[in-house]
């Protein structure tokens, strides 16, 4: 890439200071052939979504980042995720909210996003309960697939960053699959995609690195345009003004890793691929550590035997959809509504109902007889019963503690203090004879 003249560089800076809304006089030759779109910032208050572009990303082997997974939709690469257990992936929520689970698959251990010897079956998706599609607050989701994978050099889970660890001045890596570099100077094997028909997708895994700085003054660019970086979001990375030739990667779900620990998931931001890129915004893992840890604990209680019914139902429904869409002579319609008029809880529903967040499985995407509404009501009943049981246990524990404080007498009726009513009169003198 040719270097910028001092005057051109000054003009570029003045353009940004004026509010990012002016056009630059730089030619493509001065800034790289077909490198950037010369456009202004989106309308004031708009939330800039990621464009999946990659610039000067280094090709890497999956063994360097073995926690990277490809989330497929209709068997095409759709989203980048991170492996955190042998059957659990964490990623951003926005692209998968409302997507039927039977359309999703997971591929692990591959350098290329268009390859994979096996597709792992997604059976459960949990979206953070505070996720807001308009502000992208709590842009976080967990995907549970049925198969238990075996770890090896190209497939490993990644640990979470310590919640109170300071990140400033540490080297970070962001890795994922995105669009081909527009300069034409980077090797790319362009692929078309049913999910992104207007884009040339680069199937090769790429990574960039940078040093985290705090505070990052370039993050104020969002505030200047009425776009708020809210609690639970992490703004980090380089800005085009700071380094015109800096690499960038704007891939939804791409993990931000520091010292082989997961720090963030790429969520939104203005870049990469513009003359005035800003640092990108990640969902902060440190902020959501408790939510992740509590759900991981519950997911680990579920074995393949526990989720086998959901797996069979998901696979069967996917096969029926495929037959109905591909066969000339359509198969006999399977009326799920008549077969499942009375929705009964599965054995695992007691555990699943304890998960924090909005849970989706195949029952949420069978439209006949409003099964998803029946499931929602069923979970409300289960959760109400669990809360009642939990409150009873808490009251029982409180009364046990109160009993331990009493100077007991041989003739005292202990069962009164530990009765099902959970009632104890504190006004009774502990030394009085009943």
N, C-alpha and C positions, 0 to 999 in steps of 0.2 A: 504494500500500500504506500502510495506516495505521501510525503509529509505535507502538512498544511503550512502555508505562508503565515508569517506573524500577523499580518493585517487580516487575513481570512479567519485566523483563529480568534482575533479580537472581535471581529464582526459576529462570529458564532457565539461568543460569550455574551456580548451585548444583546443579541437576539434572545438568549435564554433569560437574561436578567429582566428583559422587557416583558416577560410572561409566557415564553415558549410559543407564542402565537404567530410570529412573523415567519416569512419564508427566507430561506438562506440563499445567498448568491453563489454558493459553492457548486462547482460542477461535479459530475460523477467521477471524472478523472481525478479531481483533487481529493475526493473522499473515498474513492474505490468504486469500480464499475458496478453499478446496480446494487450497491451495498445497502443503502438506507432509503426509506420512504421519507420524502421531505414534507412532513405534515406537522400540524400543531398538536397541542395537547387536546384530548377530548373535551367536550363541553364541560363547563364548570360544574363540579359536583358529580360528574359521571365516574363510575368505577371502571378503570381500564382493565380489561381481561387479557390474559396471556395469549400471545399469538403463535406459540409453539416454535418460534424461530430460534436458530442456533448460529452464532457467529464465532469463528475461531475456536470451536470446541475441539478438544483433543480426543482422538479415537482411543478408546481404552478397552481392555479385555474384561469380561465379566468376572474373572478371578480377582481383579483389583477392587471390584465393588460387587461382591457375590450376593448382597442383600437386595439388589435391584430386581424387580419383577415387572413383567409386561401384563397389564390388565387388558384382556381382549374383549371386544364386543362384536358379535356375529363373526368371530374368529379373526377379526382385524385388530391390530394394535390400537388401543383407545386411550390408555392412561398409564402413567408410570406410578409404581407403588414400591413399598419397602417391606421386606419380610422381617417380622419380629418374633415369630415362633414357627414351629414346623407346619402349622396350618393356618396362620393368621397374617394378613397383610394390612398395612396402614397406608392411607392415602388421603387426598382431599375429597370433600363431599360433593361439591357443585356438579362435576360431570356425571355422577352416578345416581344422584337423587332422582327417583322416579323411573330408573332404568330397571326393567324386569330382570330378576336374578338369573333366569334361564338364558339370557342373552350374554351373560358375563362368564369369562373363563380366566384362568391364571396360567402364565407360562414362566418358569423359573430357569435360571442357569443358562440363558442364551445371550450371545453377543448381538444378535440381529433380531429386530422386532417383528420380522416376517417369518421367523422360523420357530420351531418347537416340536419335539417329538411327542409330547403329551400335553393335553389341555386339562388342567385341574378344574373340578366342578365347584362353582360358587354356590353355596347353599344359604348363607346368611350375610346380610349387610346391616351394620349398625352406624347410623349417622348421629353425630352429637346433637343432643336435645336443644341446644341453643343456636344451632346453625341458622343463619339468616341469608337467603339467596340474594338479597339486595345489597347488603353490606359485607357479606362473606365473613361475618363474625363466626367463630367456631367452625371454620371450614375443615372439618376432620371427620373421617369415617374409617371403619374397620371392616375388612372382608374376611369371612371364614369360608375356607374351601374344605371339601370332604376328605381328600386324600392326605395322609401323613407323609411328608417328604423326608428323604434321608439326606442329611447334610454331607457335603463334600466340598472340594476346593472351589467349585463354581456356584455352590448354593450354601449360603450361611445367613443366619439372622443377624440383625444389628441391634445393639443395646441402646437404651435411651440415655441421653445426656443427664448428668446430675442436675437437679432442679436449681441449686444455688451457685452453680459454677459460672464464673465470669468468662465471657466469650471474647472480650476485646483483645485485639492483637493476635488472635489465633487464626491459623490457616484453615479455610473451609473449602470443601469440595461439593459441587452440585453436579449430579449425573442423571442422564435420561436420554430418551429418544425424541427427536423433533423433526423440523423441516430442514431441507438442504440449505447450505450456506449460499447466499445470493451472489457472492463474489465470483464463484466459479473456480476459485483457487484451491478449494478443499475437495478432496475426493468424496464423491457422493454417488450412491447407487439408487437413483430416484425410483420411488415406488408410488403407485396410486393407492388410494384407500377409499373404501366405501363410506367410511366415517368422515373423511375430509377430502371430498372429490376435487376441490379446487386447489389443493396443495400437493407439492412434491415432498414426500416423506423420505427422510434419510433413515434407512433401517439399522445403521451402525450406531452402537452405543458411544456416546460422547460425554465428556466431562470438562468442567472449567474449575478454576481455583482462584481464590482471592483472600485477602486479609480482612478480617472483620474489624471495623473501626467503630468506636462508640465515644461520643455521639457521632452520627453520620448526618452532617448538615444538609446533604443533598436530599435527604428524606423530607425536608421541609417543602420540597417542590409539590408534594401531594397536598399539604395543608394550604399552600398558596392558591390551589385550584379547587378548594372546597371539598377535597376528598380526605376523609379522616382515617388515619392509621390507628385502629382501636386496640383496646386491651386484648392480649392474646395473639397479637400480630407482631412479627419481627421484620423490620426494614433493614436490609443489609445488602452489601455488594457495591460495585463501582458505578459511577455515572459517566456518561459519554463526555461531559464537560471536563471531568477530571482527567480522563485518559481516552482520547478519540479512538484509539485502536484497541481498547480493552475487549476481551472476549465476553460473551454473554450467552445465556441459555434460559429461555422463557418457556419452560415445559411444565404444565400442570402436574402436581404430585411429585415432581422431582425432589429427592431428599437432599437436605443440607446437612453434611456430615463434618464433624470436627473430631479428630483423633479417633476415628472409627466409631463415633457415637452419633446417634440421630438427634439433630438440633431443631430442624424445621422441615416443613413441606411447602413447596412453592405453590402459592395460592393465586396472586394477582399482581399487577403492576404495569407501569408504562415502559415497555422495552421487552425484548431487544429488537433492534432493527430500525431505530429512528435516530435522527440527528441529535436528539436531546434526551437520550435514555436516562431514566432515573433508576436508583436501586430498586430491586424487586421486593415484594412482600411475601413473607412465609408465615404459615401457621406455626406458632411457637410450641415446641414439644415441652419445654420447661413449664409453660403455663398450664398445660393439660396433662401433666404427668399423673396426677391422681386419677383422673377419668380413665386414662389408658390402663393404668395398673389395676384398677378395680375390675374393669371389663376383661382384661387378660386373665386375671385370677378365675373368673367365672367360666371363661372359654376353656381354660385348661381342665376344668372338671368334666367337659364333654368329650367323650371318646367317639370313635367311629361308630360303635354300636349304638350310642345315644342318638346320633344324627342320621342313622341309616334310613329311617322312614322319610325324612326330608330329602335325602339324596335320591332315593328311588322315585319320589313324587316329582322332583325337579327334572330328573332325566326323562321320565315318562312324558311329562308335559312338553319338554323340548322336542322329543321325538314326534309327538302328535302334531305340534306346530309345523315341524319340518315336513311331515307327510302331507298335511293339508295344503302347504304352500308349493309343493313340488310335484305331486302326483296328478296325472290327468284325470284319473278316476279317483275322486276324493274318498278317503276312508270315512267310515261311519262316524258321525259326530259323537264325541264323548261328552255327554252332558254332566259336567262336574257338579253343577248346581243340584240336580236331582240326586246325585250320588252322595253329596255332602251337605244335605239340607241341615242336618244337625252336626255342627262342628264340635268335635270333642277334643279336649286338650291332649297333646302328646305327653309322653313321660318327661321330655326335656323342657316343656313349657314352664314348669315351676322354676327352673334355672334361668331360662331365657327371659322370663318376666322380670328378673332382678337386674338385668343389664341396664346400664345408664345410657339413654339415647333412644332414638326411634329405630325399631328393629323391623327388618323386611325379610321375608322369605317367600317361597312360591305361593303360599296362601294369600299373599297380598296382591297377586297379579292374576288370579283366577276371577274373572269378572262375573260369572254366573252366580246368581243368588246372593250377590254382595258378600262373598266370603270374607273379603278384607274387613268389612264392617263387623261381621260376626267374630272374626279373630280379635279385633280391637276391643269389642265388648268382653270377650272371654278373658283377655289379658287384664282388663280393668277389674273383673271379678277376682281373678287370681291375686292381683296386687293388693286389692282391698283385704282379702283374707290374710295375706302375708303381713300386711301392716297391722292388722288386728292381733295376729299371733305375736308379732314383734313387740307391740305395746304391752301385751299380757306378760311376755317374758321380762320386759324391762321393769314392769311394776312388781313382778315376783322377785326380781333381783334387788329392787329397792327395799322391799319388805324384809328380805333376808339380811340385808345390811343393817336395817333398823333393829332386827331381832338380835343380831350379834352385839349390839350396843347395850342391850338390856342385861341387868344382873338377874339371871334366871333363877327361878324357884322350882323345886321338884314337882310342885302341883300345877305349874303354869301350863295352859293349853297351847302348845306350840302350833298345833294345826290351825288355830284361829288366826295367827299371824301370817300363815302361809296358805290361807284358803283361796279358793278360786276368785272370790270377790276382790281380793287384793286390798281390803279395807283395814285400816289400823287406826285406832283412836289415840292420838298423841296426848290427849288431855288426861288419860288414865294414868294414875300414879304408878310408877314401875314397882314401888315397894308395897302397894296395897294388896290385900288378900282378896281374891275373887270369890 
